[in-house]
């Protein structure tokens, strides 16, 4: 079984696109439609990495990130924000997000960012 990635985005099309992309890369993919569901699925599935949209109903990305990092420790999280939300990106990084990427994003850049974070994390655990 491959590594697990949780994709949290309220836009069904983005969830499906990223699900297909990461499945082709060998990942086990878990989907969430909002922040509250992302927190619950993190508890259930313990993903290796989380792709979190900033603006979602019920619980936004920052709130979900804070809950996930408080409850489950050091999980790699990449925040997806709309272009021009630099203040939000700064807040996300302060909350413990490892990387931010702006929408619309290059999917190959996102895959590289995910792989870099996971490989870096694996290397640190080995050393």
FENNORUR-V658396 format. One record per residue. RES is the residue in three letters. SS is DSSP state (H for helix, E for strand, L for the rest). OMEGA is omega in whole degrees, 0 to 359 (* if undefined). Layout:
# FENNORUR-V658396
{{RES & SS & OMEGA} {RES & SS & OMEGA}}
This chain:
# FENNORUR-V658396
{{UNK & L & 180} {UNK & L & 178} {UNK & L & 184} {UNK & E & 176} {UNK & E & 175} {UNK & E & 179} {UNK & E & 181} {UNK & E & 179} {UNK & L & 181} {UNK & L & 178} {UNK & L & 184} {UNK & H & 181} {UNK & H & 179} {UNK & H & 178} {UNK & H & 182} {UNK & H & 179} {UNK & H & 182} {UNK & H & 177} {UNK & H & 180} {UNK & H & 181} {UNK & H & 185} {UNK & H & 174} {UNK & H & 178} {UNK & H & 178} {UNK & L & 177} {UNK & L & 181} {UNK & L & 166} {UNK & E & 188} {UNK & E & 175} {UNK & E & 183} {UNK & E & 175} {UNK & E & 184} {UNK & L & 177} {UNK & L & 184} {UNK & H & 180} {UNK & H & 178} {UNK & H & 179} {UNK & H & 179} {UNK & H & 180} {UNK & H & 182} {UNK & H & 174} {UNK & H & 179} {UNK & H & 184} {UNK & H & 190} {UNK & H & 180} {UNK & L & 182} {UNK & L & 176} {UNK & L & 181} {UNK & E & 180} {UNK & E & 169} {UNK & E & 188} {UNK & E & 173} {UNK & E & 181} {UNK & L & 187} {UNK & L & 178} {UNK & L & 177} {UNK & L & 176} {UNK & L & 177} {UNK & L & 182} {UNK & L & 184} {UNK & H & 180} {UNK & H & 179} {UNK & H & 180} {UNK & H & 178} {UNK & H & 181} {UNK & H & 179} {UNK & H & 182} {UNK & H & 182} {UNK & H & 177} {UNK & H & 186} {UNK & H & 190} {UNK & H & 174} {UNK & L & 191} {UNK & L & 176} {UNK & L & 176} {UNK & E & 180} {UNK & E & 173} {UNK & E & 179} {UNK & E & 176} {UNK & E & 182} {UNK & E & 175} {UNK & E & 179} {UNK & L & 176} {UNK & L & 180} {UNK & L & 185} {UNK & H & 178} {UNK & H & 178} {UNK & H & 179} {UNK & H & 178} {UNK & H & 178} {UNK & H & 179} {UNK & H & 179} {UNK & H & 176} {UNK & H & 181} {UNK & H & 177} {UNK & L & 176} {UNK & L & 182} {UNK & L & 183} {UNK & E & 171} {UNK & E & 176} {UNK & E & 183} {UNK & E & 175} {UNK & E & 354} {UNK & L & 183} {UNK & L & 174} {UNK & L & 184} {UNK & H & 178} {UNK & H & 176} {UNK & H & 179} {UNK & H & 178} {UNK & H & 179} {UNK & H & 179} {UNK & H & 179} {UNK & H & 181} {UNK & H & 178} {UNK & H & 180} {UNK & H & 182} {UNK & H & 179} {UNK & H & 177} {UNK & H & 180} {UNK & H & 179} {UNK & H & 180} {UNK & H & 180} {UNK & H & 179} {UNK & H & 181} {UNK & H & 185} {UNK & L & *}}
